[in-house]
C-alpha cells in the first residue's frame, strides 16, 4: 500500500528551486595604518639597544684605560686576604675593632696620588643632622 503523504512530499520537493541570495551591502571602512606605530616602536627599541651597547662599550674601554694608567703609576697592590693573614692580624691588633678597621681600610693604601676613595671623602663630610 503506497503512502500518499510521501508521494505528495516528493512532488513538492521536485518543484523546489533554490533562490540565489542577494549580495550583502559593502561598507567602506577606513583602514587604520597600524604599521606606523609598530615601526616607531621598533625604531625606538633599536636606538635604545644601540645606545646601551655604546655606553657599555665606552665604559668598558675607559675602565680598561684607567687600569692601564694605574699600572703605569707603579701602584703596588696589597696581597689578597687569606685566613692565615686574618689570624695574624687579629693576633697582633690591639683590639678586635682595630683589626676590622685595618681590614676595611686596606685598599686606601693603594689609591694613586691626587685621588681619594669615596669612603675617604664621605668620612670627612660633616653631617647636618
NUVOKE-296640 format. One record per residue (C-alpha): residue in three letters; x, y, z. Coordinates in Angstrom, 3 decimals, decimal comma, padded with zeros to 6 digits, always signed. Last residue first. Layout:
! NUVOKE-296640
<kolmar ALA	east X	north Y	up Z> $
...
END
This chain:
! NUVOKE-296640
<kolmar UNK	east +071,583	north +066,017	up +061,126> $
<kolmar UNK	east +073,912	north +068,263	up +059,172> $
<kolmar UNK	east +076,655	north +065,631	up +058,979> $
<kolmar UNK	east +080,135	north +066,862	up +058,243> $
<kolmar UNK	east +081,867	north +065,171	up +055,336> $
<kolmar UNK	east +085,375	north +063,862	up +056,098> $
<kolmar UNK	east +084,263	north +060,204	up +056,196> $
<kolmar UNK	east +082,401	north +060,600	up +052,901> $
<kolmar UNK	east +085,538	north +061,706	up +051,071> $
<kolmar UNK	east +087,576	north +058,807	up +052,480> $
<kolmar UNK	east +084,841	north +056,295	up +051,612> $
<kolmar UNK	east +084,627	north +057,617	up +048,051> $
<kolmar UNK	east +088,323	north +056,956	up +047,620> $
<kolmar UNK	east +090,677	north +059,813	up +047,043> $
<kolmar UNK	east +092,904	north +060,718	up +044,126> $
<kolmar UNK	east +095,917	north +063,045	up +043,979> $
<kolmar UNK	east +098,401	north +060,214	up +044,361> $
<kolmar UNK	east +097,069	north +056,812	up +043,421> $
<kolmar UNK	east +094,958	north +054,792	up +045,854> $
<kolmar UNK	east +096,673	north +051,597	up +047,030> $
<kolmar UNK	east +096,952	north +052,494	up +050,732> $
<kolmar UNK	east +093,235	north +053,087	up +050,963> $
<kolmar UNK	east +092,545	north +049,477	up +049,958> $
<kolmar UNK	east +093,204	north +048,142	up +053,464> $
<kolmar UNK	east +090,568	north +050,320	up +055,046> $
<kolmar UNK	east +088,199	north +047,507	up +055,958> $
<kolmar UNK	east +090,850	north +045,029	up +057,078> $
<kolmar UNK	east +092,610	north +047,549	up +059,334> $
<kolmar UNK	east +089,271	north +048,696	up +060,673> $
<kolmar UNK	east +088,391	north +045,075	up +061,472> $
<kolmar UNK	east +091,690	north +044,626	up +063,334> $
<kolmar UNK	east +091,163	north +047,873	up +065,266> $
<kolmar UNK	east +087,680	north +046,728	up +066,266> $
<kolmar UNK	east +089,021	north +043,378	up +067,531> $
<kolmar UNK	east +091,541	north +045,153	up +069,688> $
<kolmar UNK	east +095,295	north +045,857	up +069,960> $
<kolmar UNK	east +095,970	north +044,058	up +066,672> $
<kolmar UNK	east +098,723	north +041,419	up +066,605> $
<kolmar UNK	east +096,628	north +038,240	up +066,965> $
<kolmar UNK	east +093,746	north +039,512	up +064,827> $
<kolmar UNK	east +096,171	north +040,486	up +062,060> $
<kolmar UNK	east +097,876	north +037,075	up +062,208> $
<kolmar UNK	east +094,502	north +035,333	up +062,013> $
<kolmar UNK	east +093,470	north +037,491	up +059,028> $
<kolmar UNK	east +096,754	north +036,743	up +057,234> $
<kolmar UNK	east +096,361	north +032,988	up +057,833> $
<kolmar UNK	east +092,763	north +033,105	up +056,633> $
<kolmar UNK	east +093,867	north +034,847	up +053,462> $
<kolmar UNK	east +093,461	north +038,420	up +052,316> $
<kolmar UNK	east +094,978	north +039,134	up +048,927> $
<kolmar UNK	east +098,364	north +040,846	up +048,927> $
<kolmar UNK	east +098,272	north +044,583	up +048,554> $
<kolmar UNK	east +098,560	north +046,153	up +045,122> $
<kolmar UNK	east +101,719	north +048,088	up +044,289> $
<kolmar UNK	east +100,941	north +051,283	up +042,479> $
<kolmar UNK	east +103,593	north +051,858	up +039,826> $
<kolmar UNK	east +101,738	north +054,790	up +038,227> $
<kolmar UNK	east +101,799	north +052,854	up +034,921> $
<kolmar UNK	east +099,618	north +050,133	up +036,437> $
<kolmar UNK	east +097,044	north +052,690	up +037,397> $
<kolmar UNK	east +097,024	north +054,178	up +033,912> $
<kolmar UNK	east +096,357	north +050,763	up +032,345> $
<kolmar UNK	east +093,506	north +050,184	up +034,763> $
<kolmar UNK	east +092,138	north +053,579	up +033,803> $
<kolmar UNK	east +092,251	north +052,585	up +030,121> $
<kolmar UNK	east +090,443	north +049,340	up +030,908> $
<kolmar UNK	east +087,691	north +051,278	up +032,681> $
<kolmar UNK	east +087,621	north +053,746	up +029,792> $
<kolmar UNK	east +087,046	north +050,976	up +027,245> $
<kolmar UNK	east +084,475	north +049,222	up +029,412> $
<kolmar UNK	east +082,588	north +052,475	up +029,961> $
<kolmar UNK	east +082,527	north +053,262	up +026,246> $
<kolmar UNK	east +081,491	north +049,717	up +025,356> $
<kolmar UNK	east +078,621	north +049,790	up +027,857> $
<kolmar UNK	east +077,545	north +053,232	up +026,638> $
<kolmar UNK	east +077,603	north +052,091	up +023,007> $
<kolmar UNK	east +075,708	north +048,872	up +023,749> $
<kolmar UNK	east +073,045	north +050,860	up +025,573> $
<kolmar UNK	east +072,785	north +053,437	up +022,766> $
<kolmar UNK	east +072,464	north +050,713	up +020,146> $
<kolmar UNK	east +069,772	north +048,989	up +022,195> $
<kolmar UNK	east +067,899	north +052,241	up +022,818> $
<kolmar UNK	east +068,021	north +053,128	up +019,112> $
<kolmar UNK	east +066,731	north +049,696	up +018,182> $
<kolmar UNK	east +063,887	north +049,962	up +020,685> $
<kolmar UNK	east +062,971	north +053,441	up +019,433> $
<kolmar UNK	east +062,983	north +052,285	up +015,799> $
<kolmar UNK	east +060,976	north +049,159	up +016,597> $
<kolmar UNK	east +058,366	north +051,209	up +018,466> $
<kolmar UNK	east +058,157	north +053,695	up +015,595> $
<kolmar UNK	east +057,765	north +050,885	up +013,083> $
<kolmar UNK	east +054,945	north +049,442	up +015,147> $
<kolmar UNK	east +053,310	north +052,864	up +015,415> $
<kolmar UNK	east +053,497	north +053,278	up +011,617> $
<kolmar UNK	east +052,377	north +049,762	up +010,675> $
<kolmar UNK	east +048,934	north +050,205	up +012,113> $
<kolmar UNK	east +047,503	north +052,310	up +009,326> $
<kolmar UNK	east +043,824	north +052,445	up +010,120> $
<kolmar UNK	east +041,716	north +051,390	up +007,198> $
<kolmar UNK	east +038,562	north +053,426	up +006,700> $
<kolmar UNK	east +035,678	north +051,014	up +006,499> $
<kolmar UNK	east +033,756	north +051,257	up +003,255> $
<kolmar UNK	east +030,560	north +049,297	up +003,621> $
<kolmar UNK	east +029,502	north +046,636	up +001,136> $
<kolmar UNK	east +025,854	north +045,689	up +001,041> $
<kolmar UNK	east +025,339	north +041,941	up +001,176> $
<kolmar UNK	east +024,774	north +040,163	up -002,103> $
<kolmar UNK	east +021,273	north +038,976	up -002,879> $
<kolmar UNK	east +020,553	north +035,334	up -002,251> $
<kolmar UNK	east +020,199	north +032,914	up -005,190> $
<kolmar UNK	east +016,835	north +031,198	up -004,912> $
<kolmar UNK	east +016,674	north +027,431	up -004,635> $
<kolmar UNK	east +014,146	north +025,657	up -006,872> $
<kolmar UNK	east +011,571	north +023,366	up -005,217> $
<kolmar UNK	east +009,007	north +021,777	up -007,523> $
<kolmar UNK	east +010,606	north +018,357	up -007,128> $
<kolmar UNK	east +010,398	north +018,705	up -003,347> $
<kolmar UNK	east +006,595	north +019,165	up -003,510> $
<kolmar UNK	east +006,244	north +016,093	up -005,629> $
<kolmar UNK	east +008,311	north +014,148	up -003,100> $
<kolmar UNK	east +006,121	north +015,387	up -000,255> $
<kolmar UNK	east +002,951	north +014,373	up -002,111> $
<kolmar UNK	east +004,379	north +010,931	up -002,729> $
<kolmar UNK	east +005,363	north +010,509	up +000,905> $
<kolmar UNK	east +001,935	north +011,579	up +002,155> $
<kolmar UNK	east +000,223	north +009,188	up -000,195> $
<kolmar UNK	east +001,875	north +006,092	up +001,261> $
<kolmar UNK	east +001,612	north +003,232	up -001,146> $
<kolmar UNK	east +000,000	north +000,000	up +000,000> $
END
